[in-house]
Amino acid sequence: MRKVTALILVTTASALLAGCGGGGLLNRERPDEFAVQRQSPLVVPPDFALTPPQQGAPRPVETNSQQQTLDALFGGPAPRSEVEKNTIGRAGTAAPGIRSNVGDNQTNTVAKGDVTRDIIAAPAGDGREAQAVAGGAS
């Protein structure tokens, strides 16, 4: 019985000590002193005249999320220069359904020639086999 108790004590002690292992006292993980930053001080908001919303009052008019996204991406509407205004004025207005008419089979297009067709039909590559012909000679 003494041997079994001693064996259980030794096994338990070794299991407990195994959990304490981790590289020793001098090999512990320390925080990186260069990664530590000071936190900026708290700032009191400049507008103290804000009033809490009234119970049951309608929400203030806000722009929709699509408009907020466009404003965040492109900076919102900017004043146009005189050159831009003149160019847009001369261009006129587009037909409302122009985007749906562009892909239509009845839409007339201009043939740009054999060179453009050859460039578009050229196989994709990194340009190692590219050749230039001067003066149209082959």
C-alpha positions in Angstrom: 0.0 0.0 0.0 2.9 2.4 0.8 4.4 1.8 -2.7 1.0 2.6 -4.4 0.6 5.8 -2.3 4.2 6.8 -3.1 3.7 6.1 -6.8 0.5 8.1 -6.9 2.3 11.0 -5.1 5.3 10.9 -7.4 3.0 10.8 -10.5 0.9 13.7 -9.3 3.9 15.8 -8.4 5.5 15.1 -11.8 2.3 16.0 -13.6 2.0 19.3 -11.6 5.7 20.2 -12.2 5.3 19.4 -15.9 2.7 22.1 -16.1 5.1 24.6 -14.7 7.6 24.0 -17.5 7.9 26.7 -20.1 11.6 27.6 -20.7 12.7 28.5 -17.3 12.7 31.8 -15.4 14.9 33.8 -17.8 13.2 32.6 -20.9 9.7 34.0 -20.3 7.8 36.1 -22.8 8.1 39.8 -22.2 6.1 42.7 -23.8 7.8 44.6 -26.6 8.7 48.0 -25.2 8.8 49.5 -28.7 5.3 48.4 -29.5 3.8 50.3 -26.5 2.1 53.6 -27.3 0.9 56.3 -25.1 -2.8 56.8 -25.3 -4.0 60.3 -26.3 -5.8 62.3 -23.7 -9.5 62.4 -23.6 -10.9 65.4 -25.5 -14.1 67.1 -24.5 -16.4 67.6 -27.5 -16.5 71.2 -28.6 -20.3 71.5 -29.0 -22.1 71.6 -25.6 -25.3 73.0 -27.2 -26.5 69.6 -28.4 -29.9 68.8 -27.1 -31.1 65.2 -26.6 -33.8 64.1 -29.0 -37.4 64.5 -28.0 -39.6 61.5 -27.3 -41.6 60.6 -30.4 -40.0 63.3 -32.6 -39.1 62.3 -36.2 -35.5 61.6 -37.0 -33.6 64.4 -38.7 -33.3 64.0 -42.5 -30.3 61.9 -43.3 -28.9 60.9 -46.7 -29.2 57.3 -47.7 -26.3 54.9 -47.4 -25.6 54.9 -51.2 -25.2 58.7 -51.2 -23.0 58.5 -48.1 -20.8 55.9 -49.8 -20.4 58.0 -52.9 -19.5 61.1 -50.8 -16.9 59.1 -48.9 -15.4 57.7 -52.1 -15.4 60.8 -54.3 -15.6 63.7 -51.9 -19.2 64.8 -52.6 -20.2 67.3 -55.2 -17.4 69.7 -56.1 -17.8 73.0 -57.9 -17.0 72.7 -61.6 -14.6 75.0 -63.4 -15.7 77.2 -66.3 -14.0 74.8 -68.8 -15.9 71.8 -67.4 -19.2 73.7 -67.5 -18.5 74.8 -71.1 -17.6 71.2 -72.2 -20.6 69.6 -70.5 -22.9 72.3 -72.1 -21.6 71.6 -75.6 -21.8 67.8 -75.1 -25.6 68.0 -74.5 -27.6 65.4 -72.7 -27.5 61.7 -73.3 -30.6 59.7 -74.1 -32.0 58.2 -70.9 -31.8 54.6 -72.2 -28.4 54.8 -73.8 -26.8 52.1 -71.6 -29.4 49.5 -72.6 -29.1 50.5 -76.3 -25.3 50.1 -76.6 -25.3 46.3 -76.5 -28.3 46.0 -78.9 -27.7 44.2 -82.2 -29.4 47.1 -84.1 -26.8 49.6 -82.9 -24.6 50.8 -85.7 -20.9 50.7 -85.1 -17.9 51.9 -87.1 -15.3 49.4 -88.4 -11.9 50.4 -87.2 -10.0 48.3 -89.7 -7.9 45.2 -89.9 -5.2 46.5 -87.6 -7.6 47.0 -84.7 -9.2 43.6 -85.3 -5.7 41.9 -85.3 -4.7 43.7 -82.1 -7.9 42.6 -80.3 -7.6 39.0 -81.7 -3.9 38.7 -80.7 -3.2 36.0 -78.1 -2.4 37.1 -74.6 1.3 36.8 -73.7 4.1 38.6 -71.9 5.5 40.2 -75.1 8.6 38.0 -75.6 7.5 37.0 -79.0 6.3 40.4 -80.0 7.6 41.8 -83.4 7.3 45.2 -85.0 7.2 45.7 -88.7 8.3 49.1 -90.1 6.6 50.5 -93.1 4.1 47.7 -93.6 6.8 45.3 -94.9 6.6 41.7 -93.8 
